[in-house]
Amino acid sequence: MSQHRSDQHFPSNSNVLYIENVTYLIIDQVEQIKRELLMVSVKSIKFSSLYQKQPLSYSTGIEEFDKLLEAIGQPFRPGRIWELYGESGVGKTQLLHTLAVNFVCKYRDCRQVLFLDTKRDFDSRRIHQMLQDRHLDTDAIKSCMRAINVIYCASAESLIKALNNMIEQLSSGDDSIDQVKLVLIDSLVASFIFFRSAHERNMGRRWLNQLAMLMRTLAAQHGIAFVIGNLSMTIEDGAVDDDDDNEDYLTQCSPEAPEDGNLLGDYWDSVCTLSMAFELPDESNNDLRLLRILNNSFGIREGSCLLRITDAGVI
């Protein structure tokens, strides 16, 4: 039977004295045993337990985009939450469609995409045509189409419900949702715009907070990557009303960076790990787009690349 002894009953070298009294070994012998035990424990440790394995990195399937992500220290990985800003008609939806197609073309056997459409303009024929333009056979096209799941979310509440259902299904071990590893949302502003009036401001903030918590849970606990397309406008574009109630929304539309204005307010800037702008470059080529880094939580905050819009998607 072991007995508890208070430290006050032992001198400063109490541990040594106690070991000597119990084992009847002198201090040199105790030290030798400690050295031998240390050698045994070190030999039994595997490097995999000391060092984290190389994190899994996806590919966007767009060569210049991947090069940019590597240069800024944020490759496309599970658990990341990205935001894509752009004016209406610049090609955000086309880029989101391209990311969906590229993802399932490479990972359709083990990973799927969930597309949350708040604008109700997702067109499966568009996806089908993009796959055909890549010269895939019929079976491959069908497999890719099946790997892209679409949910139409007409309101903020339905968007939150969709993410809540994902968490519940994943927590219950539902195999039907387990393969979804990329969630694309097009767009948040389409739902949030209804909370712009003064008396609904708190409702909008509560919605954004709940949405952020759900996405962070899915990202951190289930390794799901998010890419969100959002509309950006300047004050000159009439994105907000010129009154005191819209002070929070005017913050991002400041004269210092008018092209980077968004409709979600300051709070949203802390949610996404990477924010990008998709915009028309200075060149007159209608097919070219400039992808520019706005904010990066993991590394370099400046960088850009030129992408081209084609029938097969963004390249």
C-alpha positions in Angstrom: 0.0 0.0 0.0 1.4 3.4 -1.0 1.5 6.2 1.4 1.2 9.9 0.6 4.0 12.1 2.0 4.0 15.8 2.0 7.0 17.5 0.4 7.7 19.3 3.6 9.0 16.0 5.1 11.8 15.8 2.6 14.9 18.0 2.2 15.7 19.7 -1.2 17.1 16.4 -2.6 14.1 14.4 -1.4 13.5 12.6 -4.6 17.1 11.2 -4.7 16.9 10.2 -1.0 13.5 8.6 -1.5 14.7 6.5 -4.4 17.8 5.5 -2.6 15.7 4.4 0.5 13.3 2.4 -1.6 15.7 0.7 -4.0 18.8 0.6 -1.8 20.8 1.9 -4.7 23.5 4.6 -4.5 23.1 7.8 -6.5 25.5 6.7 -9.3 23.5 3.5 -9.9 20.2 5.5 -10.1 21.8 7.9 -12.6 22.9 4.9 -14.7 19.4 3.4 -14.7 18.0 6.8 -15.8 20.5 6.9 -18.7 19.6 3.4 -19.8 15.8 4.1 -19.6 16.3 7.3 -21.6 18.1 5.4 -24.4 15.3 2.8 -24.5 12.6 5.5 -24.7 14.4 7.5 -27.4 14.9 4.4 -29.6 11.2 3.5 -29.4 10.0 6.9 -30.5 9.0 7.1 -34.1 9.6 10.2 -36.2 5.9 10.3 -37.2 5.0 10.9 -33.5 7.5 13.8 -33.3 6.8 15.6 -36.5 3.5 16.4 -38.2 3.1 14.8 -41.6 3.0 17.0 -44.6 -0.5 18.5 -44.8 -2.7 17.4 -47.7 -2.8 20.0 -50.4 -5.4 20.1 -53.1 -5.0 21.7 -56.5 -7.3 24.3 -58.0 -6.5 22.8 -61.4 -5.6 26.3 -62.6 -1.8 26.4 -63.1 -1.3 30.2 -62.5 -3.7 30.2 -59.6 -1.8 27.3 -57.9 1.6 29.1 -58.5 0.2 32.3 -56.8 -1.1 30.3 -53.8 2.3 28.7 -53.4 4.0 32.0 -53.6 1.9 33.6 -50.9 2.2 30.6 -48.6 -1.5 29.4 -48.7 -1.9 26.4 -50.9 -5.4 25.0 -51.4 -5.9 22.7 -48.3 -8.7 21.2 -46.3 -10.0 23.5 -43.6 -9.4 26.7 -45.4 -12.1 29.4 -45.9 -11.5 31.6 -48.9 -13.5 34.5 -50.2 -13.6 35.7 -53.8 -14.7 39.3 -54.4 -15.8 40.8 -57.7 -18.2 43.1 -59.4 -21.3 41.8 -61.1 -20.6 40.0 -64.4 -16.8 39.8 -63.9 -16.8 36.0 -63.9 -16.9 34.9 -60.2 -19.5 32.2 -60.8 -17.5 30.9 -63.8 -14.4 30.6 -61.5 -16.5 28.8 -58.8 -17.9 26.4 -61.5 -14.3 25.8 -62.7 -13.1 25.0 -59.2 -16.0 22.5 -58.8 -15.3 20.8 -62.1 -11.5 20.7 -61.5 -12.0 19.3 -58.1 -14.3 16.4 -59.1 -12.3 15.6 -62.2 -9.3 14.9 -59.9 -10.9 13.6 -56.8 -14.4 12.3 -57.8 -13.7 8.8 -56.6 -13.0 9.9 -53.0 -14.2 13.5 -52.6 -17.2 15.5 -53.7 -18.3 19.1 -54.0 -21.3 20.8 -52.4 -22.5 24.0 -54.3 -24.8 26.2 -52.2 -26.6 28.5 -54.7 -28.3 31.5 -53.2 -28.8 33.2 -56.5 -30.7 30.3 -58.0 -28.7 30.4 -61.3 -26.7 27.2 -61.1 -27.0 25.6 -64.5 -26.1 21.9 -64.7 -25.9 22.2 -68.5 -23.1 24.6 -68.0 -21.2 22.1 -66.0 -21.9 19.4 -68.5 -20.6 21.5 -71.4 -17.4 22.4 -69.5 -16.8 18.7 -69.0 -17.5 17.9 -72.6 -15.0 20.7 -73.7 -12.4 18.7 -71.7 -13.0 15.8 -74.0 -14.0 13.4 -71.2 -15.8 10.2 -72.1 -19.5 9.7 -71.2 -18.8 7.6 -68.0 -16.3 10.2 -66.7 -18.8 13.0 -67.3 -21.6 11.2 -65.5 -19.2 10.4 -62.6 -18.2 14.1 -62.3 -21.8 15.3 -62.5 -22.8 12.9 -59.7 -19.9 14.2 -57.5 -21.3 17.8 -57.6 -24.2 18.3 -55.2 -26.3 21.4 -55.4 -28.6 23.0 -52.8 -30.6 26.1 -53.6 -30.7 28.4 -50.6 -33.2 31.2 -51.1 -32.6 32.8 -47.7 -30.0 33.2 -45.0 -32.0 30.8 -42.8 -31.9 28.1 -45.5 -28.2 28.6 -45.9 -27.6 28.1 -42.2 -29.9 25.1 -42.2 -27.9 23.5 -44.9 -24.6 23.8 -43.0 -26.3 22.7 -39.8 -27.6 19.6 -41.5 -24.1 18.9 -42.7 -22.7 19.0 -39.2 -25.5 16.7 -37.9 -25.0 14.2 -40.7 -21.2 14.2 -40.3 -21.5 13.8 -36.5 -23.8 10.8 -37.0 -21.5 9.1 -39.4 -23.8 9.5 -42.4 -21.8 8.2 -45.4 -23.9 10.2 -47.9 -22.2 13.5 -46.8 -18.9 12.1 -45.7 -17.2 12.6 -49.1 -18.0 16.3 -49.4 -14.7 18.1 -48.9 -15.3 21.3 -50.8 -18.2 23.7 -50.3 -18.7 26.5 -52.8 -21.2 29.4 -51.9 -22.5 31.7 -54.6 -23.0 34.1 -52.9 -23.5 35.4 -49.3 -24.5 38.9 -50.3 -27.5 37.6 -52.1 -28.9 36.4 -48.8 -27.4 39.1 -46.5 -28.8 42.0 -48.6 -32.2 41.5 -46.9 -30.7 42.5 -43.6 -29.5 46.0 -44.6 -32.2 48.1 -42.9 -31.6 49.7 -39.6 -34.0 47.6 -37.5 -32.7 44.4 -39.0 -29.0 45.2 -38.4 -28.8 43.0 -35.3 -30.5 40.1 -37.1 -27.9 40.3 -39.9 -25.0 40.4 -37.4 -26.4 37.4 -35.6 -26.7 35.5 -38.9 -23.2 36.3 -39.9 -21.9 35.1 -36.5 -23.8 31.9 -36.7 -22.7 31.3 -40.3 -19.0 31.9 -39.3 -19.3 29.4 -36.5 -20.8 26.7 -38.7 -18.1 27.2 -41.4 -15.3 27.1 -38.8 -16.7 24.0 -37.2 -16.9 22.2 -40.6 -13.4 23.4 -41.5 -11.7 22.7 -38.3 -13.4 19.4 -37.2 -14.2 17.9 -40.6 -11.5 19.3 -42.9 -13.9 20.9 -45.3 -12.6 23.7 -47.6 -14.8 26.7 -48.4 -14.7 29.1 -51.3 -17.3 31.9 -51.2 -18.1 34.2 -54.0 -19.2 37.7 -52.9 -20.2 40.9 -54.7 -18.0 43.9 -54.2 -19.1 47.5 -54.9 -17.8 51.0 -54.4 -19.7 53.9 -52.9 -19.9 55.3 -56.4 -21.7 52.2 -57.6 -24.5 52.7 -55.1 -23.7 49.7 -52.9 -25.0 51.4 -49.8 -27.3 54.3 -48.9 -25.7 57.5 -47.7 -27.0 57.6 -44.1 -25.7 57.0 -40.6 -27.3 53.6 -40.4 -25.0 52.2 -43.0 -21.8 53.3 -41.3 -20.6 49.7 -40.8 -21.0 48.9 -44.5 -19.2 52.0 -45.6 -16.1 51.0 -43.8 -14.9 48.7 -46.5 -15.8 51.2 -49.2 -13.3 53.8 -48.0 -11.6 56.1 -50.5 -8.3 54.5 -49.8 -9.4 51.2 -51.4 -12.7 51.9 -53.2 -12.3 48.9 -55.5 -12.3 46.5 -52.6 -15.6 47.4 -51.1 -17.9 44.7 -49.8 -21.4 44.5 -48.4 -20.7 42.4 -45.3 -19.0 44.9 -43.0 -15.8 44.8 -41.0 -16.7 41.7 -39.0 -16.5 39.4 -42.0 -12.9 40.3 -42.7 -11.9 38.1 -39.7 -13.7 35.0 -40.9 -11.9 34.1 -44.1 -8.3 32.9 -44.2 -7.8 34.3 -47.7 -9.6 37.1 -49.6 -9.1 37.7 -53.3 -10.5 40.1 -55.9 -11.5 38.9 -59.4 -11.5 41.8 -61.7 -11.0 43.1 -65.2 -7.3 44.0 -65.9 -6.2 47.2 -67.6 -5.8 45.3 -70.9 -8.6 45.4 -73.3 -8.8 41.6 -73.8 -12.3 40.6 -72.7 -11.2 37.0 -71.8 -8.5 38.0 -69.3 -9.1 38.5 -65.6 -6.9 39.7 -62.8 -6.9 37.6 -59.6 -5.5 39.8 -56.8 -4.8 39.0 -53.1 -6.6 41.3 -50.7 -5.8 39.6 -47.4 -4.0 36.5 -46.3 -4.0 35.1 -42.8 -1.2 32.6 -43.5 1.5 34.5 -45.3 2.2 37.1 -47.9 -0.6 39.6 -48.5 0.3 40.8 -51.9 0.3 39.0 -55.2 -1.7 38.6 -58.4 -2.0 36.5 -61.5 -3.8 36.7 -64.9 -6.4 34.1 -65.7 -8.3 33.5 -68.9 -12.0 32.7 -69.3 -12.7 30.0 -71.8 -15.6 27.6 -72.7 -14.0 24.9 -70.7 -13.7 27.2 -67.6 -11.1 29.5 -66.2 -7.5 28.6 -67.0 
